[in-house]
Amino acid sequence: MGVGATECEVLVIGAGPGGASAALHAARHGLNVIIIEDHSEIGTPVHCGECISEVAVKNLNIDLPEDVISKHVNGIRVLFPDGTAKKLSEPGYVLEKHLFERWLTEKAESEGATVHLSHKLTSMERIEKDGNFNGWLCEGQGDNFPFEAKIVIDASGVGGVCSKLLSLNPRPKVIAGMQYEMLEVPTDDYLDFYMWPKYAEKGYLWMIPKCDGRANVGLVTEDKPRTKKALDEFIEATHFKGLEQILPPWKEKGNHAFGGTIPISGPHEVTHYDGLMLVGDAAGFTSPLFEGGSHLALKSAFFAANTAAKAIELGDTSADNLSSYPELWKNEFPPYEKILKGKTALYSLSDEEMSVMGRCFPDEMSSMGLTGKAMVGIRILLRRPGLFFKRIIPAMLAFGYSRAKYYGW
Ligand SMILES: Cc1cc2nc3c(=O)[nH]c(=O)nc-3n(C[C@H](O)[C@H](O)[C@H](O)COP(=O)(O)OP(=O)(O)OC[C@H]3O[C@@H](n4cnc5c(N)ncnc54)[C@H](O)[C@@H]3O)c2cc1C
């Protein structure tokens, strides 16, 4: 045992949606759980557009309190470069994400988990007993280190601290995201997602409405150095021009713009190891087209917590005994590679070709059955047969996979 180490059964790294969910579910199993969070408060800085579908909330059995909800929304409207707009209607929420994360962490605490803020994991050392794996000794910056844990759940986000410390996975490719909170933004309660490569290369732009006329207006783009410039140019060229940009409620001073990065290489090859499971962004779980990750983080954390409880009960927390974790997420999450192919095909289209495709979609895309998809195919064939050589079918299907039931949001 580490000298003076605080012992626990599960040590959760990070108190984002993944960490809070992992701690909550592990604590519900009666495990002794500690969460450490690098920042001095939960949920800030926010690095999220803050939307989550109703399907996600039901899937996760969350009794979302009204005070963490900023707005109830009706779904996503996809806007193509020529202004063509098509809807993917399905209800959801725009959260005050920092309040949501605080609420979820408090729920974990009320089930018995202990939270240590301003605690950053910087190293982990394997503990063995009689030649067998017996836990992790974790060191870092913060008054209560070291911790000794039977199982570590890495929910440290895109930084993926445990992958880095143990050289488990290569660094993921990331896309940059940035947004402003703006005032008096017109809305009919849809999330507006703009496919507009001119501003968002291999990404998209959004207007995510909040209460009191506020909205997050932002983008993700692979052209990282141009992120802010591209967002400013988009605002200047659209009806967002001249609207007031404000500091979000959790920020007292500094720049109006806020954001972060999102992993886009897909799920990591290694998501479990001796006494370790990776969840959420730390495992590379994000939706390939619209890059949402909260639903995936919350659900993967649920799987990891359940796996941890079983392993601890059996008294064997080795990688072999945690192998049901990758099985669980692989059976549940949609095929990343397949959707990625669709996304790649989509971004091989010019602005004009993307608009032609958009015009061939029905006004409501959420209920396209087989016949509906065939109709779209026929329309494209008649209007622009050449698009079939650009693998338009997978590109079209990528929109279908952006629905909530496929963990799109
Ligand atoms: C601009 C932008 C917009 C987005 N919009 C949406 C959206 O609208 N909907 C959606 O579903 N997803 C969205 N996402 C993605 C979403 O934010 C993430 O997928 C989600 O937050 C992942 O949750 P997580 O718990 O895995 O990681 P995170 O939320 O990143 O939480 C990780 C936590 O770990 C802490 N941490 C990191 N390293 C350490 C360490 N060494 N020790 C201790 N603590 C540590 C961090 O401080 C952080 O609090 C967006 C992302 C960006 C960048």
The ligand as an SDF file (V2000), in Angstrom:
LIG
                    3D

 53 58  0  0  0  0  0  0  0  0999 V2000
  -17.2870   23.7350  -28.6550 C   0  0  0  0  0  0  0  0  0  0  0  0
  -17.8880   22.4120  -28.2730 C   0  0  0  0  0  0  0  0  0  0  0  0
  -19.2600   22.2200  -28.3800 C   0  0  0  0  0  0  0  0  0  0  0  0
  -19.8300   20.9930  -28.0210 C   0  0  0  0  0  0  0  0  0  0  0  0
  -21.1910   20.8590  -28.0760 N   0  0  0  0  0  0  0  0  0  0  0  0
  -21.7680   19.7090  -27.6590 C   0  0  0  0  0  0  0  0  0  0  0  0
  -23.1880   19.5930  -27.5800 C   0  0  0  0  0  0  0  0  0  0  0  0
  -23.9460   20.5370  -27.8300 O   0  0  0  0  0  0  0  0  0  0  0  0
  -23.7130   18.4000  -27.1800 N   0  0  0  0  0  0  0  0  0  0  0  0
  -22.9290   17.3330  -26.8390 C   0  0  0  0  0  0  0  0  0  0  0  0
  -23.4500   16.2550  -26.5070 O   0  0  0  0  0  0  0  0  0  0  0  0
  -21.5790   17.4350  -26.8660 N   0  0  0  0  0  0  0  0  0  0  0  0
  -20.9780   18.5940  -27.2450 C   0  0  0  0  0  0  0  0  0  0  0  0
  -19.6160   18.7190  -27.2270 N   0  0  0  0  0  0  0  0  0  0  0  0
  -18.8200   17.5740  -26.7650 C   0  0  0  0  0  0  0  0  0  0  0  0
  -18.9630   17.4310  -25.2430 C   0  0  0  0  0  0  0  0  0  0  0  0
  -18.6560   18.6360  -24.6030 O   0  0  0  0  0  0  0  0  0  0  0  0
  -18.0350   16.3210  -24.7450 C   0  0  0  0  0  0  0  0  0  0  0  0
  -18.1890   15.1840  -25.5740 O   0  0  0  0  0  0  0  0  0  0  0  0
  -18.3770   15.9530  -23.2990 C   0  0  0  0  0  0  0  0  0  0  0  0
  -18.1760   17.0540  -22.4340 O   0  0  0  0  0  0  0  0  0  0  0  0
  -17.4850   14.7950  -22.8610 C   0  0  0  0  0  0  0  0  0  0  0  0
  -17.6500   14.5610  -21.4950 O   0  0  0  0  0  0  0  0  0  0  0  0
  -16.4790   13.9240  -20.6350 P   0  0  0  0  0  0  0  0  0  0  0  0
  -17.0080   13.8010  -19.2650 O   0  0  0  0  0  0  0  0  0  0  0  0
  -15.9640   12.7320  -21.3300 O   0  0  0  0  0  0  0  0  0  0  0  0
  -15.2740   14.9740  -20.6950 O   0  0  0  0  0  0  0  0  0  0  0  0
  -15.2160   16.4900  -20.2180 P   0  0  0  0  0  0  0  0  0  0  0  0
  -16.5470   17.1290  -20.2420 O   0  0  0  0  0  0  0  0  0  0  0  0
  -14.1370   17.1120  -21.0260 O   0  0  0  0  0  0  0  0  0  0  0  0
  -14.7490   16.4160  -18.6990 O   0  0  0  0  0  0  0  0  0  0  0  0
  -13.4440   16.0370  -18.3520 C   0  0  0  0  0  0  0  0  0  0  0  0
  -13.1170   16.5870  -16.9770 C   0  0  0  0  0  0  0  0  0  0  0  0
  -11.8940   16.0240  -16.5350 O   0  0  0  0  0  0  0  0  0  0  0  0
  -11.1010   17.0170  -15.9240 C   0  0  0  0  0  0  0  0  0  0  0  0
   -9.6920   16.5870  -16.0180 N   0  0  0  0  0  0  0  0  0  0  0  0
   -8.9280   16.5380  -17.1360 C   0  0  0  0  0  0  0  0  0  0  0  0
   -7.6940   16.0610  -16.8320 N   0  0  0  0  0  0  0  0  0  0  0  0
   -7.6910   15.8190  -15.5000 C   0  0  0  0  0  0  0  0  0  0  0  0
   -6.6920   15.3330  -14.5900 C   0  0  0  0  0  0  0  0  0  0  0  0
   -5.4530   15.0040  -15.0090 N   0  0  0  0  0  0  0  0  0  0  0  0
   -7.0270   15.1980  -13.2910 N   0  0  0  0  0  0  0  0  0  0  0  0
   -8.2680   15.5410  -12.8400 C   0  0  0  0  0  0  0  0  0  0  0  0
   -9.2330   16.0070  -13.6560 N   0  0  0  0  0  0  0  0  0  0  0  0
   -8.9660   16.1430  -14.9770 C   0  0  0  0  0  0  0  0  0  0  0  0
  -11.4230   18.2630  -16.7180 C   0  0  0  0  0  0  0  0  0  0  0  0
  -11.1340   19.4350  -15.9800 O   0  0  0  0  0  0  0  0  0  0  0  0
  -12.9210   18.0980  -16.9740 C   0  0  0  0  0  0  0  0  0  0  0  0
  -13.7090   18.6740  -15.9780 O   0  0  0  0  0  0  0  0  0  0  0  0
  -19.0100   19.9400  -27.5660 C   0  0  0  0  0  0  0  0  0  0  0  0
  -17.6330   20.1230  -27.4550 C   0  0  0  0  0  0  0  0  0  0  0  0
  -17.0700   21.3490  -27.7970 C   0  0  0  0  0  0  0  0  0  0  0  0
  -15.5820   21.5380  -27.6600 C   0  0  0  0  0  0  0  0  0  0  0  0
  1  2  1  0
  2  3  1  0
  2 52  2  0
  3  4  2  0
  4  5  1  0
  4 50  1  0
  5  6  2  0
  6  7  1  0
  6 13  1  0
  7  8  2  0
  7  9  1  0
  9 10  1  0
 10 11  2  0
 10 12  1  0
 12 13  2  0
 13 14  1  0
 14 15  1  0
 14 50  1  0
 15 16  1  0
 16 17  1  0
 16 18  1  0
 18 19  1  0
 18 20  1  0
 20 21  1  0
 20 22  1  0
 22 23  1  0
 23 24  1  0
 24 25  2  0
 24 26  1  0
 24 27  1  0
 27 28  1  0
 28 29  2  0
 28 30  1  0
 28 31  1  0
 31 32  1  0
 32 33  1  0
 33 34  1  0
 33 48  1  0
 34 35  1  0
 35 36  1  0
 35 46  1  0
 36 37  1  0
 36 45  1  0
 37 38  2  0
 38 39  1  0
 39 40  1  0
 39 45  2  0
 40 41  1  0
 40 42  2  0
 42 43  1  0
 43 44  2  0
 44 45  1  0
 46 47  1  0
 46 48  1  0
 48 49  1  0
 50 51  2  0
 51 52  1  0
 52 53  1  0
M  END
$$$$
